[in-house]
């Protein structure tokens, strides 16, 4: 657990990603529950946001104190919506333009059937008081949620009810950062260099040999079929054989990499702490390092017509994709 403590301190400094700190927050007395669907006066640059997803043409971002930020014009304007929970929401996913689920600290789960206009609280007794760190839509009404101390839950009814699943072994207690569909398999990244794959929809898992002993925070698949895993201290690894072997991509920084996407033009963009931006033009084999001039950490991103929306420590940031093409990467640390 020493490795997790080190990772938590580094990430907490920028984005409040520390599960240890989150647990302390959840055990504090809770405020009066928020009412769902009420529009509140919160500036889009004055709220910590942890994830963002599309619900049809609507953008829905989630973050601190259980608030969501929603935009119907691809990020030009935003409105803040209260949900029934007051704990930080860490992940959100939609099956279509209407039905979605968000998860967060204290085992929080909320769901919507109207594109985020209103939210309903869902109780998972086995999750509280620990933190759920992410959610993935697997198709149809199938969602999975996961997080601290090996928490992994499966829903077959679009988040209305949940079943606890065992990951790797009965005593597995690593913090799960992300579960990603890769073809017909699922790929998991977690703390302490944990990598795992399931070939049966999450019923059973195979632990994979990891090239790194520190924490992974996210992963993605590329258009050419490669798999990227990345996380603490700027570590990025690429696999062309579904995690059997890995090659490291050095970006010259120890800042943590938190999330990434492959853009419509084929470039891969990774984001992270302290305004880290790293893009690749060769399917993730090499990356060029950039820094946001604002120096604030990023937690997630999404591509929209005409640009990229990033969310994180400074709320919503809009990025012109051409900007990365016109600047030089700073010298390595």
Rosetta blueprint (number, residue, H / E / L):
1 X L
2 X H
3 X H
4 X H
5 X H
6 X H
7 X H
8 X H
9 X H
10 X H
11 X H
12 X H
13 X H
14 X H
15 X H
16 X L
17 X L
18 X L
19 X H
20 X H
21 X H
22 X H
23 X H
24 X H
25 X H
26 X H
27 X H
28 X L
29 X L
30 X L
31 X L
32 X L
33 X L
34 X L
35 X L
36 X L
37 X L
38 X L
39 X E
40 X E
41 X L
42 X L
43 X L
44 X L
45 X L
46 X L
47 X L
48 X L
49 X E
50 X E
51 X E
52 X E
53 X E
54 X E
55 X E
56 X L
57 X L
58 X E
59 X E
60 X E
61 X E
62 X E
63 X E
64 X H
65 X H
66 X H
67 X E
68 X E
69 X E
70 X E
71 X E
72 X L
73 X L
74 X L
75 X L
76 X L
77 X L
78 X L
79 X E
80 X E
81 X E
82 X E
83 X L
84 X L
85 X L
86 X L
87 X L
88 X L
89 X E
90 X E
91 X E
92 X E
93 X E
94 X E
95 X L
96 X L
97 X L
98 X L
99 X L
100 X E
101 X E
102 X E
103 X E
104 X E
105 X H
106 X H
107 X H
108 X L
109 X E
110 X E
111 X E
112 X E
113 X L
114 X L
115 X L
116 X L
117 X L
118 X L
119 X L
120 X E
121 X E
122 X L
123 X L
124 X L
125 X L
126 X L
127 X L
128 X L
129 X L
130 X L
131 X L
132 X E
133 X E
134 X E
135 X E
136 X E
137 X E
138 X E
139 X E
140 X L
141 X L
142 X E
143 X E
144 X E
145 X E
146 X E
147 X E
148 X H
149 X H
150 X H
151 X L
152 X E
153 X E
154 X E
155 X E
156 X L
157 X L
158 X L
159 X L
160 X L
161 X L
162 X L
163 X E
164 X E
165 X L
166 X L
167 X L
168 X L
169 X L
170 X L
171 X L
172 X L
173 X L
174 X L
175 X L
176 X E
177 X E
178 X E
179 X E
180 X E
181 X E
182 X E
183 X L
184 X L
185 X E
186 X E
187 X E
188 X E
189 X E
190 X E
191 X L
192 X L
193 X L
194 X L
195 X E
196 X E
197 X E
198 X E
199 X L
200 X L
201 X L
202 X L
203 X L
204 X L
205 X L
206 X E
207 X E
208 X E
209 X L
210 X L
211 X L
212 X L
213 X L
214 X L
215 X L
216 X E
217 X E
218 X E
219 X E
220 X E
221 X E
222 X L
223 X L
224 X L
225 X L
226 X L
227 X E
228 X E
229 X E
230 X E
231 X E
232 X H
233 X H
234 X H
235 X L
236 X E
237 X E
238 X E
239 X E
240 X L
241 X L
242 X L
243 X L
244 X L
245 X L
246 X L
247 X E
248 X E
249 X L
250 X L
251 X L
252 X L
253 X L
254 X L
255 X L
256 X L
257 X E
258 X E
259 X E
260 X E
261 X E
262 X E
263 X L
264 X L
265 X L
266 X L
267 X L
268 X E
269 X E
270 X E
271 X E
272 X E
273 X H
274 X H
275 X H
276 X E
277 X E
278 X E
279 X E
280 X E
281 X L
282 X L
283 X L
284 X L
285 X L
286 X L
287 X L
288 X E
289 X E
290 X E
291 X E
292 X L
293 X L
294 X L
295 X L
296 X L
297 X L
298 X E
299 X E
300 X E
301 X E
302 X E
303 X E
304 X E
305 X L
306 X L
307 X E
308 X E
309 X E
310 X E
311 X E
312 X E
313 X L
314 X L
315 X E
316 X E
317 X E
318 X E
319 X E
320 X L
321 X L
322 X L
323 X H
324 X H
325 X H
326 X H
327 X L
328 X L
329 X L
330 X L
331 X L
332 X L
333 X L
